[in-house]
Amino acid sequence: MAAGGGSERTVGCRRDHCNLNSTTSFASNHRRWRTMATSGIDVTDELRDIFGTAVESQQTRFIKVSIVKEALVYDKSVPRNGSLQEDLSLLQDSEEILQESTPAYLLTKLDDNSDWLVIFYVPDTAKVREKMLYASSRATLLKSLGSAYFTDSIFATSKTDITPEAYAAHRRHVTAPQPLSTAEQEMADVRAAERQAGALGAYQGSRARTTHLGHNIGMGWTEDAENAVKGLSEGDDSVLVVLTIDLSTETVVLHSTTPLEADQIGATLPGDSACYAFFAWKHTPSNRQIVFIYSCPSGNPVKERMVYATNLHAIFLAGKTHLEGSPSALNARKLETSTPSDINEAFLRSELELSDGSGTPGSGSGAATPSAGLPQDEKKPFARPRGPKRR
């Protein structure tokens, strides 16, 4: 059974333009649409009037329409006896409504509201000419009666296509989410991981928890990585500690520890792989603070992006734990970028809204997010990495 979802649009006929509360208005409006026929076959006035009455009364379940002498004519009606599922069984019981080898259209009243289902019944055993005639007249039927009334359609080639079970399967198909390609599914998983990262719990050291994506939260750190971050609490210089994840062991490892100035960060961060960085920054003679940076170039493999996004929050909290008691406070914002080369002193001052030395505070671009350790972070997920710069 082939399923057709939704109704066709009719030029000049919207639901709010069709007076559903007046049979007279219904008939007069639809006579104007007779000129819209494209196959040379038109709807008879009798069929229009009967359908208009059925729309008003809502007591009719089925209206059978046939093509006779080059016209779409009313054949017979079946009243509502029960639910749609129950009434569909009537189509299987006898040849009075549908015949095994004779095509027909079956206008079917749905249980809810004023919506209708149209069943295009063209058996495989029908004559070729009849198949072509009924196929070419579908649009004429819907446009002439008002496409807005028909919110669903079924193409049936046998009675087994319109059993209660078949209709239930049809509705499951229509309402099911659209299938995603492999690339689309991967991107959906990345977005889910990024959303998940904004709601993760507190750092748990080497004890790992697992998300629905199968990645550990609060993964273990190597001793070198822990000591490098702890070492930022000592001294008075500007130092950058870069951490990466060993995907084979899902362990946080030390990538590098580099004394440098803020303008050198962009050239020091890996340009072709994701990383986390803690930057101890002495931005004024009397003020030294530690800034967390998450860098994830947009061209990175999807799996790597998922792992880093999922563990972002836990890494930040782990770093906060390692820096407890440090005279240099960990800034309450996380900086994120998809273009590591953008990171310099101007970027930091702008995102952290720090004075540029002339008394003018930075404006920020929104790429920074509140700290996971503060109350407001419990309500807000982190922002996505920014896209590449315009060229």
C-alpha positions, 0 to 999 in steps of 0.5 A: 500500500502506498501512502500519500501524506497530507492534502493538495493545495487548491489555488483560490480555495483555502479552508477559511475561504470555504464556508463549512457551515453552509451547504449552499455556500459549499455548492456554489463555491465548488461550481466555480472550480469546475473550470479547473478540471485537467483530464476532461472529466468533471464532478457532477452537481449531485456528487458535490451536493451529497459531499457538502451535506456529508460535511455538514452532518458528519454522519456519513462514513464512506462516499463511493465515487465512480467514473461513468460516461466521462464524469465523476459520479456519486455511487453510494454512501455508507453511514457511520456505524462505529469508529473508523477502524470498525467501519473499515471492516465493512469494506472486506465483508461484501462486494456491495461497496468495493469490487475486486476488479473495479476501481473507485474513489472512496471518500472516508470521514475520519473520526476527528474534526471535519477531516476526510481521508480519500482512498484511491482504490485501483485493483491490479486486476482492473483494465489498463484503460480504467487504471489510467482514467482513475489515475488521471482524475485524482487531482480533479476530484480533490480540487473540485470538492475542496482539497482542504477537506482531505488531510490524508490519502491511501493508494490501494491495489486490493482490499487488503490494503484498507483493512483496519490493520493496514490503515493503522500501519499507514498511520504509523508510517505517516507520523513516523519521523523522517529517516535520516541519512548517515551524515544527518544522523551523525550530526543529530548525535553531535547536537545531542552530545552538545546538549547533554554536555550542558546538563552533566553532573559534578566531576567524579574523578576516575569514577566514570558514568556513561551517557546514552551515547556510550561515552564516559563522563568524568573520564580518568586523567593521567598524572601529567595532565592533573599535575599540569593543571594544578601547577597553574595555581603556582607562579605569576606568569601566563601559562597555557596547558593544553589537554586532549583525549586519548580516544583509544583509552578515553583518558584525558592526557597532557598535550603541552604546557607553554609559557606564552602571552595571550596573543600566542594562544591561537598559534599554540592550540592544535589547528586540526584536532579538538582540545581543552585548554586552561590558560593562566593569564596575568591580564593586569599587573595585579590580576591573574586568572585562569580561563578555560577554552574549548577548541573544536575545529569544524572539520573534525571527525564526528566521533571526536566531536561527540566525545569532546562535546559530551565531556566538556562539562566534566573536564571543566569541573575536574579542572576546577577541582584541581585548582581549588585553593589557587590564588588565581581564580578559575574564570566563571565562563567557558570560552569555545571556538571552532577557529583556534587561530581566532584566540588572542588577547582581544578575543579574550577581553571581548568574551570575558568583558574585560577592560582593554586597558583604556577603560573600555570593557569588551562587548563579548560575542556570546561564544562564552558560556557561564561556568558549570560550577555556578547556579545559573549554569545548571539551567543553561547548556553551553553554546556551540562553537562558532562557525568559521570566519567569513572570507 
